[in-house]
Amino acid sequence: MNALSIFEKHLGNALGAGEQKNLAKNIKDINQAIGSLQTIDSTLKKALQNLQDFQSFCQSCECSFMGENLINKEITLLLFGQTQSFFIQDFTTLALEKSQEELESYFTQKREEISSILDWVMEEMEQTPAQSTFSPSMGYSLQQGIYKI
């Protein structure tokens, strides 16, 4: 199922003005959450490539999306009443506490976790019936370091 057919599935019948506004906001929110996770994944990939050189590693550890730092923050996605959470510790603190092999393992595991969450988002959007549309409790905000979708 492609993105357009998913979108059409969720639209169902014609939407009123309020529903259109809600749908647009919810689409923006989920895109921001996905963008945040993809940004973290890209940063993890760079960090894995730079583990040999500590200075390069530290420079590759900067991770922000839309001006917000994503490290040491929990990202929680609430989609159609189901929740997935993601948290990653500060890279430089980890580098001082862990061996290179432990860091590689941690970063690889976190990349797999992100991939799993993104797969879950896609599956939920494909499987949810049109009448459910997007959950009204879904929103994107930064509150005490937590992203909620």
DRENTORKOL-3810 file (N, C-alpha, C; in nm, 4 decimals):
REM DRENTORKOL-3810
@n.u->0.0857; n.v->-0.1179; n.w->0.0000; ca.u->0.0000; ca.v->0.0000; ca.w->0.0000; c.u->0.0898; c.v->0.1236; c.w->0.0000
@n.u->0.0684; n.v->0.2146; n.w->-0.0930; ca.u->0.1519; ca.v->0.3345; ca.w->-0.0990; c.u->0.0934; c.v->0.4457; c.w->-0.0126
@n.u->0.1703; n.v->0.5525; n.w->0.0042; ca.u->0.1306; ca.v->0.6625; ca.w->0.0928; c.u->0.0000; c.v->0.7263; c.w->0.0486
@n.u->-0.0211; n.v->0.7405; n.w->-0.0813; ca.u->-0.1437; ca.v->0.8031; ca.w->-0.1305; c.u->-0.2655; c.v->0.7187; c.w->-0.0965
@n.u->-0.2552; n.v->0.5864; n.w->-0.1130; ca.u->-0.3702; ca.v->0.5014; ca.w->-0.0818; c.u->-0.3986; c.v->0.5002; c.w->0.0680
@n.u->-0.2943; n.v->0.5110; n.w->0.1506; ca.u->-0.3152; ca.v->0.5210; ca.w->0.2955; c.u->-0.3894; c.v->0.6495; c.w->0.3270
@n.u->-0.3457; n.v->0.7584; n.w->0.2665; ca.u->-0.4095; ca.v->0.8881; ca.w->0.2886; c.u->-0.5560; c.v->0.8828; c.w->0.2458
@n.u->-0.5827; n.v->0.8267; n.w->0.1271; ca.u->-0.7201; ca.v->0.8164; ca.w->0.0781; c.u->-0.8047; c.v->0.7284; c.w->0.1693
@n.u->-0.7455; n.v->0.6227; n.w->0.2232; ca.u->-0.8166; ca.v->0.5328; ca.w->0.3135; c.u->-0.8623; c.v->0.6072; c.w->0.4376
@n.u->-0.7766; n.v->0.6928; n.w->0.4909; ca.u->-0.8087; ca.v->0.7668; ca.w->0.6122; c.u->-0.9054; c.v->0.8817; c.w->0.5871
@n.u->-0.9101; n.v->0.9320; n.w->0.4663; ca.u->-1.0031; ca.v->1.0405; ca.w->0.4364; c.u->-1.1468; c.v->0.9912; c.w->0.4321
@n.u->-1.1678; n.v->0.8720; n.w->0.3785; ca.u->-1.3026; ca.v->0.8189; ca.w->0.3692; c.u->-1.3930; c.v->0.9170; c.w->0.2966
@n.u->-1.5031; n.v->0.9554; n.w->0.3590; ca.u->-1.5959; ca.v->1.0532; ca.w->0.3014; c.u->-1.5369; c.v->1.1923; c.w->0.3150
@n.u->-1.5991; n.v->1.2874; n.w->0.2480; ca.u->-1.5523; ca.v->1.4267; ca.w->0.2540; c.u->-1.5491; c.v->1.4746; c.w->0.3989
@n.u->-1.4474; n.v->1.5510; n.w->0.4336; ca.u->-1.4301; ca.v->1.6012; ca.w->0.5694; c.u->-1.4812; c.v->1.7435; c.w->0.5809
@n.u->-1.5346; n.v->1.7766; n.w->0.6991; ca.u->-1.5740; ca.v->1.9138; ca.w->0.7269; c.u->-1.4514; c.v->1.9995; c.w->0.7516
@n.u->-1.4701; n.v->2.1307; n.w->0.7637; ca.u->-1.3577; ca.v->2.2241; ca.w->0.7822; c.u->-1.2789; c.v->2.1914; c.w->0.9080
@n.u->-1.3471; n.v->2.1622; n.w->1.0188; ca.u->-1.2787; ca.v->2.1291; ca.w->1.1443; c.u->-1.2000; c.v->2.0005; c.w->1.1337
@n.u->-1.2590; n.v->1.9022; n.w->1.0671; ca.u->-1.1899; ca.v->1.7750; ca.w->1.0486; c.u->-1.0683; c.v->1.7908; c.w->0.9585
@n.u->-1.0794; n.v->1.8760; n.w->0.8565; ca.u->-0.9661; ca.v->1.9010; ca.w->0.7670; c.u->-0.8510; c.v->1.9647; c.w->0.8437
@n.u->-0.8832; n.v->2.0604; n.w->0.9303; ca.u->-0.7805; ca.v->2.1271; ca.w->1.0109; c.u->-0.7138; c.v->2.0262; c.w->1.1040
@n.u->-0.7946; n.v->1.9407; n.w->1.1681; ca.u->-0.7417; ca.v->1.8380; ca.w->1.2576; c.u->-0.6525; c.v->1.7409; c.w->1.1817
@n.u->-0.6974; n.v->1.6980; n.w->1.0650; ca.u->-0.6197; ca.v->1.6040; ca.w->0.9853; c.u->-0.4859; c.v->1.6645; c.w->0.9450
@n.u->-0.4880; n.v->1.7895; n.w->0.9018; ca.u->-0.3635; ca.v->1.8566; ca.w->0.8625; c.u->-0.2667; c.v->1.8653; c.w->0.9799
@n.u->-0.3166; n.v->1.8994; n.w->1.0986; ca.u->-0.2311; ca.v->1.9086; ca.w->1.2172; c.u->-0.1746; c.v->1.7714; c.w->1.2529
@n.u->-0.2595; n.v->1.6677; n.w->1.2469; ca.u->-0.2145; ca.v->1.5337; ca.w->1.2816; c.u->-0.1105; c.v->1.4815; c.w->1.1831
@n.u->-0.1279; n.v->1.5128; n.w->1.0558; ca.u->-0.0283; ca.v->1.4724; ca.w->0.9563; c.u->0.1041; c.v->1.5423; c.w->0.9846
@n.u->0.0984; n.v->1.6707; n.w->1.0168; ca.u->0.2200; ca.v->1.7463; ca.w->1.0515; c.u->0.2866; c.v->1.6849; c.w->1.1744
@n.u->0.2064; n.v->1.6504; n.w->1.2759; ca.u->0.2604; ca.v->1.5937; ca.w->1.3996; c.u->0.3328; c.v->1.4618; c.w->1.3749
@n.u->0.2695; n.v->1.3722; n.w->1.3005; ca.u->0.3322; ca.v->1.2428; ca.w->1.2767; c.u->0.4568; c.v->1.2588; c.w->1.1904
@n.u->0.4549; n.v->1.3515; n.w->1.0965; ca.u->0.5744; ca.v->1.3780; ca.w->1.0156; c.u->0.6885; c.v->1.4305; c.w->1.1018
@n.u->0.6579; n.v->1.5142; n.w->1.2001; ca.u->0.7619; ca.v->1.5654; ca.w->1.2894; c.u->0.8200; c.v->1.4531; c.w->1.3742
@n.u->0.7363; n.v->1.3627; n.w->1.4216; ca.u->0.7867; ca.v->1.2501; ca.w->1.5004; c.u->0.8743; c.v->1.1598; c.w->1.4153
@n.u->0.8291; n.v->1.1297; n.w->1.2956; ca.u->0.9079; ca.v->1.0456; ca.w->1.2053; c.u->1.0395; c.v->1.1145; c.w->1.1711
@n.u->1.0348; n.v->1.2440; n.w->1.1455; ca.u->1.1568; ca.v->1.3202; ca.w->1.1181; c.u->1.2538; c.v->1.3162; c.w->1.2344
@n.u->1.2015; n.v->1.3257; n.w->1.3568; ca.u->1.2865; ca.v->1.3180; ca.w->1.4761; c.u->1.3570; c.v->1.1836; c.w->1.4832
@n.u->1.2821; n.v->1.0757; n.w->1.4637; ca.u->1.3415; ca.v->0.9423; ca.w->1.4693; c.u->1.4426; c.v->0.9213; c.w->1.3565
@n.u->1.4130; n.v->0.9695; n.w->1.2379; ca.u->1.5075; ca.v->0.9563; ca.w->1.1266; c.u->1.6345; c.v->1.0370; c.w->1.1522
@n.u->1.6216; n.v->1.1526; n.w->1.2160; ca.u->1.7383; ca.v->1.2343; ca.w->1.2504; c.u->1.8261; c.v->1.1614; c.w->1.3510
@n.u->1.7648; n.v->1.1012; n.w->1.4522; ca.u->1.8415; ca.v->1.0246; ca.w->1.5514; c.u->1.9110; c.v->0.9078; c.w->1.4827
@n.u->1.8403; n.v->0.8384; n.w->1.3943; ca.u->1.8993; ca.v->0.7252; ca.w->1.3234; c.u->2.0215; c.v->0.7681; c.w->1.2427
@n.u->2.0112; n.v->0.8798; n.w->1.1739; ca.u->2.1240; ca.v->0.9320; ca.w->1.0963; c.u->2.2420; c.v->0.9664; c.w->1.1870
@n.u->2.2127; n.v->1.0260; n.w->1.3018; ca.u->2.3181; ca.v->1.0599; ca.w->1.3977; c.u->2.3846; c.v->0.9339; c.w->1.4516
@n.u->2.3055; n.v->0.8312; n.w->1.4808; ca.u->2.3616; ca.v->0.7045; ca.w->1.5280; c.u->2.4527; c.v->0.6426; c.w->1.4223
@n.u->2.4105; n.v->0.6492; n.w->1.2970; ca.u->2.4919; ca.v->0.5951; ca.w->1.1878; c.u->2.6267; c.v->0.6667; c.w->1.1815
@n.u->2.6252; n.v->0.8005; n.w->1.1911; ca.u->2.7503; ca.v->0.8779; ca.w->1.1898; c.u->2.8368; c.v->0.8434; c.w->1.3103
@n.u->2.7742; n.v->0.8311; n.w->1.4270; ca.u->2.8495; ca.v->0.7989; ca.w->1.5482; c.u->2.9168; c.v->0.6626; c.w->1.5345
@n.u->2.8459; n.v->0.5656; n.w->1.4784; ca.u->2.9052; ca.v->0.4330; ca.w->1.4571; c.u->3.0264; c.v->0.4408; c.w->1.3648
@n.u->3.0188; n.v->0.5241; n.w->1.2624; ca.u->3.1294; ca.v->0.5383; ca.w->1.1676; c.u->3.2492; c.v->0.6096; c.w->1.2303
@n.u->3.2261; n.v->0.6916; n.w->1.3317; ca.u->3.3332; ca.v->0.7731; ca.w->1.3903; c.u->3.3829; c.v->0.7226; c.w->1.5254
@n.u->3.3488; n.v->0.6005; n.w->1.5629; ca.u->3.3893; ca.v->0.5494; ca.w->1.6940; c.u->3.5408; c.v->0.5428; c.w->1.7125
@n.u->3.6160; n.v->0.5279; n.w->1.6070; ca.u->3.7614; ca.v->0.5154; ca.w->1.6179; c.u->3.8278; c.v->0.6447; c.w->1.6651
@n.u->3.7731; n.v->0.7578; n.w->1.6279; ca.u->3.8318; ca.v->0.8877; ca.w->1.6604; c.u->3.7362; c.v->0.9624; c.w->1.7534
@n.u->3.7754; n.v->0.9783; n.w->1.8803; ca.u->3.6862; ca.v->1.0350; ca.w->1.9819; c.u->3.6393; c.v->1.1757; c.w->1.9452
@n.u->3.7275; n.v->1.2582; n.w->1.8913; ca.u->3.6889; ca.v->1.3956; ca.w->1.8571; c.u->3.5834; c.v->1.3956; c.w->1.7460
@n.u->3.6069; n.v->1.3167; n.w->1.6427; ca.u->3.5071; ca.v->1.3061; ca.w->1.5351; c.u->3.3772; c.v->1.2474; c.w->1.5885
@n.u->3.3914; n.v->1.1511; n.w->1.6781; ca.u->3.2734; ca.v->1.0894; ca.w->1.7395; c.u->3.1898; c.v->1.1942; c.w->1.8129
@n.u->3.2550; n.v->1.2756; n.w->1.8945; ca.u->3.1833; ca.v->1.3791; ca.w->1.9709; c.u->3.1148; c.v->1.4798; c.w->1.8786
@n.u->3.1801; n.v->1.5152; n.w->1.7685; ca.u->3.1198; ca.v->1.6092; ca.w->1.6737; c.u->2.9984; c.v->1.5485; c.w->1.6040
@n.u->3.0005; n.v->1.4184; n.w->1.5831; ca.u->2.8884; ca.v->1.3530; ca.w->1.5149; c.u->2.7708; c.v->1.3271; c.w->1.6088
@n.u->2.7886; n.v->1.3571; n.w->1.7364; ca.u->2.6859; ca.v->1.3278; ca.w->1.8365; c.u->2.5804; c.v->1.4363; c.w->1.8510
@n.u->2.5974; n.v->1.5473; n.w->1.7837; ca.u->2.4979; ca.v->1.6531; ca.w->1.7929; c.u->2.3753; c.v->1.6104; c.w->1.7133
@n.u->2.2610; n.v->1.6138; n.w->1.7789; ca.u->2.1399; ca.v->1.5627; ca.w->1.7159; c.u->2.0211; c.v->1.6504; c.w->1.7530
@n.u->1.9744; n.v->1.7285; n.w->1.6561; ca.u->1.8563; ca.v->1.8115; ca.w->1.6814; c.u->1.7644; c.v->1.8066; c.w->1.5605
@n.u->1.6381; n.v->1.8308; n.w->1.5862; ca.u->1.5369; ca.v->1.8337; ca.w->1.4815; c.u->1.4454; c.v->1.9513; c.w->1.5095
@n.u->1.4296; n.v->2.0382; n.w->1.4109; ca.u->1.3484; ca.v->2.1586; ca.w->1.4240; c.u->1.3927; c.v->2.2419; c.w->1.5450
@n.u->1.5244; n.v->2.2457; n.w->1.5666; ca.u->1.5811; ca.v->2.3273; ca.w->1.6727; c.u->1.5808; c.v->2.2646; c.w->1.8106
@n.u->1.5300; n.v->2.1445; n.w->1.8250; ca.u->1.5244; ca.v->2.0775; ca.w->1.9551; c.u->1.6263; c.v->1.9646; c.w->1.9608
@n.u->1.7052; n.v->1.9618; n.w->2.0692; ca.u->1.7984; ca.v->1.8523; ca.w->2.0916; c.u->1.7179; c.v->1.7251; c.w->2.1169
@n.u->1.7571; n.v->1.6142; n.w->2.0551; ca.u->1.6828; ca.v->1.4893; ca.w->2.0683; c.u->1.7488; c.v->1.3885; c.w->2.1618
@n.u->1.8684; n.v->1.4187; n.w->2.2079; ca.u->1.9405; ca.v->1.3268; ca.w->2.2955; c.u->1.8953; c.v->1.3501; c.w->2.4399
@n.u->1.8858; n.v->1.2415; n.w->2.5157; ca.u->1.8387; ca.v->1.2445; ca.w->2.6547; c.u->1.6946; c.v->1.2923; c.w->2.6658
@n.u->1.6150; n.v->1.2675; n.w->2.5630; ca.u->1.4725; ca.v->1.2999; ca.w->2.5652; c.u->1.3956; c.v->1.1767; c.w->2.5228
@n.u->1.2837; n.v->1.1557; n.w->2.5869; ca.u->1.1985; ca.v->1.0448; ca.w->2.5477; c.u->1.1040; c.v->1.0907; c.w->2.4377
@n.u->1.0975; n.v->1.0134; n.w->2.3326; ca.u->1.0030; ca.v->1.0391; ca.w->2.2243; c.u->0.8941; c.v->0.9336; c.w->2.2377
@n.u->0.7726; n.v->0.9794; n.w->2.2607; ca.u->0.6593; ca.v->0.8895; ca.w->2.2773; c.u->0.5608; c.v->0.9133; c.w->2.1644
@n.u->0.5266; n.v->0.8084; n.w->2.0938; ca.u->0.4286; ca.v->0.8171; ca.w->1.9862; c.u->0.3006; c.v->0.7500; c.w->2.0320
@n.u->0.1906; n.v->0.8231; n.w->2.0277; ca.u->0.0583; ca.v->0.7693; ca.w->2.0576; c.u->-0.0199; c.v->0.7735; c.w->1.9279
@n.u->-0.0491; n.v->0.6580; n.w->1.8752; ca.u->-0.1147; ca.v->0.6496; ca.w->1.7455; c.u->-0.2285; c.v->0.5496; c.w->1.7552
@n.u->-0.3510; n.v->0.5970; n.w->1.7325; ca.u->-0.4701; ca.v->0.5129; ca.w->1.7365; c.u->-0.4802; c.v->0.4364; c.w->1.8686
@n.u->-0.4484; n.v->0.5025; n.w->1.9786; ca.u->-0.4615; ca.v->0.4441; ca.w->2.1117; c.u->-0.3469; c.v->0.3536; c.w->2.1537
@n.u->-0.2472; n.v->0.3345; n.w->2.0697; ca.u->-0.1319; ca.v->0.2523; ca.w->2.1045; c.u->-0.0091; c.v->0.3417; c.w->2.1184
@n.u->0.0841; n.v->0.2986; n.w->2.2027; ca.u->0.2002; ca.v->0.3813; ca.w->2.2340; c.u->0.3305; c.v->0.3076; c.w->2.2056
@n.u->0.4280; n.v->0.3820; n.w->2.1550; ca.u->0.5660; ca.v->0.3360; ca.w->2.1402; c.u->0.6554; c.v->0.4477; c.w->2.1930
@n.u->0.7599; n.v->0.4116; n.w->2.2658; ca.u->0.8517; ca.v->0.5119; ca.w->2.3207; c.u->0.9945; c.v->0.4815; c.w->2.2781
@n.u->1.0739; n.v->0.5879; n.w->2.2735; ca.u->1.2149; ca.v->0.5751; ca.w->2.2370; c.u->1.2951; c.v->0.6738; c.w->2.3203
@n.u->1.4079; n.v->0.6272; n.w->2.3735; ca.u->1.4977; ca.v->0.7128; ca.w->2.4514; c.u->1.6406; c.v->0.6735; c.w->2.4174
@n.u->1.7255; n.v->0.7741; n.w->2.4054; ca.u->1.8679; ca.v->0.7470; ca.w->2.3839; c.u->1.9493; c.v->0.8351; c.w->2.4775
@n.u->2.0466; n.v->0.7729; n.w->2.5410; ca.u->2.1331; ca.v->0.8443; ca.w->2.6351; c.u->2.2320; c.v->0.9340; c.w->2.5616
@n.u->2.2889; n.v->1.0281; n.w->2.6358; ca.u->2.3917; ca.v->1.1172; ca.w->2.5836; c.u->2.5120; c.v->1.0353; c.w->2.5364
@n.u->2.5535; n.v->1.0583; n.w->2.4116; ca.u->2.6608; ca.v->0.9795; ca.w->2.3508; c.u->2.7949; c.v->0.9965; c.w->2.4217
@n.u->2.8288; n.v->1.1200; n.w->2.4553; ca.u->2.9612; ca.v->1.1424; ca.w->2.5146; c.u->2.9704; c.v->1.0788; c.w->2.6529
@n.u->2.8627; n.v->1.0819; n.w->2.7287; ca.u->2.8620; ca.v->1.0148; ca.w->2.8591; c.u->2.8795; c.v->0.8650; c.w->2.8398
@n.u->2.8081; n.v->0.8094; n.w->2.7435; ca.u->2.8217; ca.v->0.6666; ca.w->2.7134; c.u->2.9643; c.v->0.6321; c.w->2.6718
@n.u->3.0249; n.v->0.7191; n.w->2.5911; ca.u->3.1603; ca.v->0.6935; ca.w->2.5412; c.u->3.2617; c.v->0.6868; c.w->2.6547
@n.u->3.2366; n.v->0.7617; n.w->2.7602; ca.u->3.3278; ca.v->0.7602; ca.w->2.8742; c.u->3.3063; c.v->0.6378; c.w->2.9628
@n.u->3.1879; n.v->0.5791; n.w->2.9571; ca.u->3.1534; ca.v->0.4671; ca.w->3.0450; c.u->3.1639; c.v->0.3306; c.w->2.9775
@n.u->3.1541; n.v->0.3265; n.w->2.8453; ca.u->3.1445; ca.v->0.1995; ca.w->2.7735; c.u->3.2648; c.v->0.1772; c.w->2.6825
@n.u->3.2885; n.v->0.0510; n.w->2.6529; ca.u->3.3928; ca.v->0.0172; ca.w->2.5555; c.u->3.3396; c.v->0.0434; c.w->2.4146
@n.u->3.4294; n.v->0.0428; n.w->2.3187; ca.u->3.3894; ca.v->0.0652; ca.w->2.1800; c.u->3.2896; c.v->-0.0415; c.w->2.1345
@n.u->3.3128; n.v->-0.1654; n.w->2.1740; ca.u->3.2227; ca.v->-0.2738; ca.w->2.1352; c.u->3.0843; c.v->-0.2541; c.w->2.1968
@n.u->3.0808; n.v->-0.2096; n.w->2.3226; ca.u->2.9516; ca.v->-0.1843; ca.w->2.3880; c.u->2.8771; c.v->-0.0688; c.w->2.3207
@n.u->2.9514; n.v->0.0349; n.w->2.2809; ca.u->2.8894; ca.v->0.1469; ca.w->2.2097; c.u->2.8326; c.v->0.1016; c.w->2.0754
@n.u->2.9104; n.v->0.0236; n.w->2.0016; ca.u->2.8624; ca.v->-0.0272; ca.w->1.8728; c.u->2.7338; c.v->-0.1061; c.w->1.8913
@n.u->2.7325; n.v->-0.1910; n.w->1.9917; ca.u->2.6144; ca.v->-0.2723; ca.w->2.0188; c.u->2.4944; c.v->-0.1854; c.w->2.0568
@n.u->2.5166; n.v->-0.0868; n.w->2.1429; ca.u->2.4093; ca.v->0.0032; ca.w->2.1874; c.u->2.3524; c.v->0.0825; c.w->2.0700
@n.u->2.4397; n.v->0.1409; n.w->1.9890; ca.u->2.3940; ca.v->0.2212; ca.w->1.8751; c.u->2.3203; c.v->0.1348; c.w->1.7720
@n.u->2.3722; n.v->0.0165; n.w->1.7467; ca.u->2.3064; ca.v->-0.0743; ca.w->1.6525; c.u->2.1682; c.v->-0.1130; c.w->1.7038
@n.u->2.1590; n.v->-0.1422; n.w->1.8329; ca.u->2.0300; ca.v->-0.1784; ca.w->1.8929; c.u->1.9316; c.v->-0.0622; c.w->1.8839
@n.u->1.9779; n.v->0.0591; n.w->1.9065; ca.u->1.8908; ca.v->0.1769; ca.w->1.8994; c.u->1.8444; c.v->0.2021; c.w->1.7559
@n.u->1.9303; n.v->0.1793; n.w->1.6587; ca.u->1.8895; ca.v->0.1940; ca.w->1.5180; c.u->1.7828; c.v->0.0907; c.w->1.4825
@n.u->1.7986; n.v->-0.0321; n.w->1.5336; ca.u->1.6977; ca.v->-0.1356; ca.w->1.5100; c.u->1.5657; c.v->-0.0985; c.w->1.5770
@n.u->1.5737; n.v->-0.0403; n.w->1.6959; ca.u->1.4544; ca.v->0.0045; ca.w->1.7678; c.u->1.3805; c.v->0.1123; c.w->1.6875
@n.u->1.4537; n.v->0.2083; n.w->1.6325; ca.u->1.3931; ca.v->0.3137; ca.w->1.5497; c.u->1.3259; c.v->0.2516; c.w->1.4278
@n.u->1.3935; n.v->0.1600; n.w->1.3620; ca.u->1.3371; ca.v->0.0936; ca.w->1.2447; c.u->1.2073; c.v->0.0221; c.w->1.2801
@n.u->1.2061; n.v->-0.0438; n.w->1.3933; ca.u->1.0868; ca.v->-0.1145; ca.w->1.4395; c.u->0.9709; c.v->-0.0179; c.w->1.4657
@n.u->1.0003; n.v->0.0961; n.w->1.5277; ca.u->0.8961; ca.v->0.1961; ca.w->1.5552; c.u->0.8409; c.v->0.2525; c.w->1.4247
@n.u->0.9283; n.v->0.2842; n.w->1.3300; ca.u->0.8822; ca.v->0.3375; ca.w->1.2014; c.u->0.7985; c.v->0.2344; c.w->1.1251
@n.u->0.8371; n.v->0.1068; n.w->1.1330; ca.u->0.7558; ca.v->0.0006; ca.w->1.0722; c.u->0.6187; c.v->-0.0059; c.w->1.1386
@n.u->0.6167; n.v->0.0061; n.w->1.2713; ca.u->0.4911; ca.v->0.0045; ca.w->1.3471; c.u->0.3996; c.v->0.1185; c.w->1.3031
@n.u->0.4550; n.v->0.2395; n.w->1.2875; ca.u->0.3750; ca.v->0.3545; ca.w->1.2432; c.u->0.3114; c.v->0.3231; c.w->1.1079
@n.u->0.3899; n.v->0.2716; n.w->1.0150; ca.u->0.3380; ca.v->0.2415; ca.w->0.8815; c.u->0.2295; c.v->0.1345; c.w->0.8882
@n.u->0.2521; n.v->0.0290; n.w->0.9662; ca.u->0.1527; ca.v->-0.0778; ca.w->0.9795; c.u->0.0226; c.v->-0.0248; c.w->1.0388
@n.u->0.0334; n.v->0.0577; n.w->1.1426; ca.u->-0.0867; ca.v->0.1141; ca.w->1.2054; c.u->-0.1652; c.v->0.1991; c.w->1.1067
@n.u->-0.0955; n.v->0.2768; n.w->1.0271; ca.u->-0.1641; ca.v->0.3633; ca.w->0.9315; c.u->-0.2285; c.v->0.2820; c.w->0.8196
@n.u->-0.1709; n.v->0.1680; n.w->0.7859; ca.u->-0.2285; ca.v->0.0827; ca.w->0.6820; c.u->-0.3491; c.v->0.0048; c.w->0.7329
@n.u->-0.3471; n.v->-0.0367; n.w->0.8615; ca.u->-0.4487; ca.v->-0.1272; ca.w->0.9138; c.u->-0.5688; c.v->-0.0588; c.w->0.9770
@n.u->-0.5552; n.v->0.0632; n.w->1.0206; ca.u->-0.6634; ca.v->0.1291; ca.w->1.0920; c.u->-0.7762; c.v->0.1642; c.w->0.9958
@n.u->-0.9001; n.v->0.1296; n.w->1.0335; ca.u->-1.0136; ca.v->0.1586; ca.w->0.9455; c.u->-1.0313; c.v->0.3082; c.w->0.9226
@n.u->-1.0890; n.v->0.3432; n.w->0.8080; ca.u->-1.1064; ca.v->0.4833; ca.w->0.7700; c.u->-1.1847; c.v->0.5621; c.w->0.8734
@n.u->-1.2867; n.v->0.5027; n.w->0.9368; ca.u->-1.3671; ca.v->0.5794; ca.w->1.0313; c.u->-1.2893; c.v->0.6188; c.w->1.1568
@n.u->-1.1797; n.v->0.5540; n.w->1.1861; ca.u->-1.1004; ca.v->0.5913; ca.w->1.3034; c.u->-1.0178; c.v->0.7163; c.w->1.2776
@n.u->-0.9826; n.v->0.7427; n.w->1.1537; ca.u->-0.8887; ca.v->0.8482; ca.w->1.1141; c.u->-0.7766; c.v->0.8563; c.w->1.2171
@n.u->-0.7320; n.v->0.9774; n.w->1.2473; ca.u->-0.6230; ca.v->0.9913; ca.w->1.3427; c.u->-0.6784; c.v->1.0125; c.w->1.4823
@n.u->-0.6090; n.v->0.9610; n.w->1.5801; ca.u->-0.6526; ca.v->0.9744; ca.w->1.7191; c.u->-0.6514; c.v->1.1204; c.w->1.7622
@n.u->-0.7598; n.v->1.1693; n.w->1.8228; ca.u->-0.7607; ca.v->1.3090; ca.w->1.8674; c.u->-0.6609; c.v->1.3354; c.w->1.9800
@n.u->-0.6150; n.v->1.2299; n.w->2.0464; ca.u->-0.5184; ca.v->1.2497; ca.w->2.1542; c.u->-0.3760; c.v->1.2606; c.w->2.1013
@n.u->-0.3601; n.v->1.2477; n.w->1.9697; ca.u->-0.2275; ca.v->1.2566; ca.w->1.9113; c.u->-0.1888; c.v->1.4030; c.w->1.8972
@n.u->-0.0721; n.v->1.4388; n.w->1.9410; ca.u->-0.0244; ca.v->1.5754; ca.w->1.9285; c.u->0.1263; c.v->1.5777; c.w->1.9397
@n.u->0.1865; n.v->1.6851; n.w->1.8957; ca.u->0.3320; ca.v->1.6959; ca.w->1.8989; c.u->0.3672; c.v->1.8162; c.w->1.9833
@n.u->0.4263; n.v->1.7928; n.w->2.0973; ca.u->0.4676; ca.v->1.9049; ca.w->2.1809; c.u->0.5882; c.v->1.8640; c.w->2.2625
@n.u->0.6628; n.v->1.9614; n.w->2.3017; ca.u->0.7790; ca.v->1.9382; ca.w->2.3862; c.u->0.7401; c.v->1.9791; c.w->2.5268
@n.u->0.7292; n.v->1.8821; n.w->2.6143; ca.u->0.6945; ca.v->1.9089; ca.w->2.7528; c.u->0.7954; c.v->1.8361; c.w->2.8404
@n.u->0.8758; n.v->1.9097; n.w->2.9091; ca.u->0.9771; ca.v->1.8532; ca.w->2.9978; c.u->1.0595; c.v->1.7460; c.w->2.9265
@n.u->1.0991; n.v->1.7761; n.w->2.8034; ca.u->1.1865; ca.v->1.6849; ca.w->2.7311; c.u->1.1168; c.v->1.5645; c.w->2.6718
@n.u->0.9849; n.v->1.5668; n.w->2.6576; ca.u->0.9142; ca.v->1.4523; ca.w->2.6029; c.u->0.8383; c.v->1.4946; c.w->2.4782
@n.u->0.8591; n.v->1.4219; n.w->2.3700; ca.u->0.7826; ca.v->1.4439; ca.w->2.2473; c.u->0.6646; c.v->1.3483; c.w->2.2501
@n.u->0.5460; n.v->1.3985; n.w->2.2291; ca.u->0.4287; ca.v->1.3116; ca.w->2.2252; c.u->0.3632; c.v->1.3235; c.w->2.0899
@n.u->0.3346; n.v->1.2098; n.w->2.0331; ca.u->0.2639; ca.v->1.2064; ca.w->1.9057; c.u->0.1381; c.v->1.1264; c.w->1.9246
END
